[in-house]
Amino acid sequence: MQQALVEGVIAAKQEIRARNLQVKVGFGSVPESDVSVPHFWKDLAELGGKAFVDSVDFVGHNFYVDVFEEPLDLTEVPASVERTLRNLREHDLAMCGIPASIPIRVTENGWPTGKNPLADIKRSCEHQSKVLETVIRTIYHLRQQLNISHYVLFGLRDADSSKDDLFHQFGIMRDDYTPKPAYYTFKKLIQELG
C-alpha cells in the first residue's frame, strides 16, 4: 500500500510540473492505532526518499478526539489534540523526512452526538458544541507552531438522527437540517477565526 502511495504522489507531481498546473499534491493519514495500517509511517519512511518528499505539498490528517475511546473530561481535550498533532509533526513526518515547512491539513475531524459505545452514555448536543469549540480553538492555537493550514469538519448533517449509533450523528445539524448548538458555535468560530 505504501509503495502505491509513494509512486502515486511522485507521478502526480511529475504530471503537474509537466503541465505547469497550480495543484497541490498530498496524502492522507490517521493516527496509529489497532485499526490503522500497521507500520504505516515506518514503511513510508523506508520507501519514500527524496523524490517522494520533494513531491509532497501537504499532509492530510484525519483524527477524532474523545470519540473512539473512553470519554475524556473536556479539560483533557486540548492536551489530546496537541499530543495527536505533535506526534504527527515531530515523530511521524520527521521519521519520513517530511520537513516542518510542509503544512498539515486537518482533513477530517468531528465529535458525534448519540451514544458512546464504550461507556454506554449519551453524548449531548450541548457537549458536542463544547468539544468542537475546544478542538478547533486548540488547532487554531497550534496552527503556526505546527504549520497547520486547513481544518475540515466531518459531518455538516447527521446521516440519521433517529439512530443512536455514533456513525449516524456526526453532524452539527440533524438529518432534517435543523441546527444543533454546534452549528452556531461552528459559524461563530468561522467568523472569528476564519
N, C-alpha and C positions, 0 to 999 in steps of 0.2 A: 504494500500500500504506500509506504513512504517513498519507494522508488518511483511510482507513478506520480506522486505529488511533486517530487524534485524535478522530474522530466517535464511535467506539465507546466510548472512555473517557469522553467528555463525556456521552453518552447513558446509559451505565451509572450514572454518578454522579448524574445527574438523577433517574433511576428510584429509586435507593437513597434519595436525600433525600426524594423524594415519598412513599415508603412507610415512611420513618423506620426503615430497616434498619441493622443494625450489620455492614456488609460493607465490606471494603477493596477499592479498585479500583487495579489496577496494570497494568503491561505488561512483557513480557519483552524481553530484549536479549542480544546476543552481542558480543564484541569485533570491531572492524572487521578484515576480512581479505579475501583474494581470493574467498572463498566466501560472505561475508555480503552483505546487501542494500547495493548501492552507495549511498554518501552518506546512509545512514540517519539519522545524527544531524543533519547539516546540513539535510536536508529536514524532519526533525521540528521543528527549531528554527524554520524558516520557516513551517511550518503550524500549530504548536502554539498559542501565545498564552496569555493569562491564563486563559481558561475551561478550557483543557486542563490547565495547570499546577495550577490550583485543584482539579481533579478527580482528580489522581494522589495516591494514598496510599502507594505503594511502587513501586520499580522492581526487577524480577527480572533477574538476570544469570546466564547460563549460560556457564561458561568452564572450560577444561581446560588445565592447565599440564603441559608435557613429554609431551604425547600426540600432537599433530598437527604436530610439529616435530622438528628434530634433538634427540637426547637431551641433557638438562641434567644436570649434576652435582647431586647432592642439595643441595649448599651454594648452588646458584643458584636453587633453587625459591622460597625466601621472597621474593627480590627480584622474581622474575617475577610471583608472586601480587600483591605490593604494587603493582607497575607497572600490572598489569591493573585493579585496583580503584581506584587513584588516578586513572588515566586516565578511568575511568567517572565517578567523583565530580567530579574537578576540571576535566575537559575536556568530556566528552560531556554530562553532565547540566547543567553550568554553561552550556554553549552553548545549551541548550534553556530556560534559566531555571528549571530544577528546583532548588530550594534544598537545602542540606545537611540541612535538617530532615526531608526525605522519605527514609525508610530504603531501603537496598539490601537485597534478599534474594538470597542466592546460591541460585539455584533449580535449578541442575544443575551437578554437579562430580564428578569421579572420576578414577581412573587405572587402566587395564586391565593385566591380565597378558597373556600371549600374545606375539606377535611385533611389534616396532616395524617398520612398513612402510618407513620412511625409512632406518633404519640396519640393517635385517635382523638385529636382535639380539633375544634372548629377554628378555621383561620378567618377572622372577621375582615370585613371591608375596611373598617377603620384602621385596623392594624396593617393591612396591605398598604394603605396610604403612607403610614409612618415608616414602614420598612423601605418602600420605594424611595421616599424622600431621603432617608438616611443613606441608602446605597448610592443614589445619584449625587448627593452632596459630597460623599466620600470620594467618588470617582472624580468629580469636578475638582476637589481639593488636591488630588494626586495628579491631575492632568499634565502639569508642566514637569513635575519631578520625574514621572514615569513615561512622558511623551505619549499621552492618550489623546487621540484626535477625534474620536466618534463615540457616541452612545446610541444603541438601538434597543428600544423596548420590545420585548417579546409579548405580543398579545394586546392589541388595542381592544378587542372584543372577545368575550368568552365564547368558547365553542358550543357549550350547552350549559347554561346557568342552573338548570334543574338537576344536574348530576354533581354530586359532592366530590367526585374524584378530582384531584388537583389538576390533572391534564385538561379538564374541561373548563376550568375557571381562572385561567391566567390573565384574562382581560381586565382592563381598567374601566370597561363598560360591560354591562350584562349582554346576553345574546340578543336582546331586543333594542340594544343601543342606548339604554338608559345608563347614565354615568354612575359609577361607584365614586366614593370620595377620592380615590387615587387619580381619577380623571382630572379633577380640579387641581389637585396637587401637581400633577404632571404638567398641566397647562401653565400653572404659576411658575414652575421651575424652568420651563422653556422661555417664558417671558423674562425671568430674572437672570438666567444663566446662559441662554441660547445665543 
